[in-house]
Amino acid sequence: MNPGSVGWPACEDDTPLPHRVQAGAPQARYTVIEKTGASGWLVDERRIDYDYDVAVEFAIRDGRDDVARALRTGQVIERPEQTRRAVPVLGGRGAKVAHARGLA
């Protein structure tokens, strides 16, 4: 299970399909899953603070204000040129279409 990653709490990509991931907070995240008996599971999602300000400063120094904001807030900047459009969703029977905001 991958609930997030250290140092990249928000991102946007077109591969394999256009998508946006936003943790909404800068902390590192991980999940521990333990089997508890014959039919049970214990899921423990954890957040860990780290000195993300150092990474933010590197991003600003390199002219990547978008990355700095993602590191600081866990959110992707919505750019004015981004619009709402239909994006295919995989899974289930047949193709489904979901409306995704900001995936231009």
Stockholm file with secondary structure:
# STOCKHOLM 1.0

chainA/1-104         MNPGSVGWPACEDDTPLPHRVQAGAPQARYTVIEKTGASGWLVDERRIDYDYDVAVEFAIRDGRDDVARALRTGQVIERPEQTRRAVPVLGGRGAKVAHARGLA
#=GR chainA/1-104 SS CCCCCTTCSEEEECSSSCEEEECSSCSEEEEEEEECSSSCEEEEEEEECCCHHHHHHHHHHTTCHHHHHHHHHSCCCCCTTCCCEEEEECSSSSCEEEEETTCC
#=GC SS_cons         CCCCCTTCSEEEECSSSCEEEECSSCSEEEEEEEECSSSCEEEEEEEECCCHHHHHHHHHHTTCHHHHHHHHHSCCCCCTTCCCEEEEECSSSSCEEEEETTCC
//
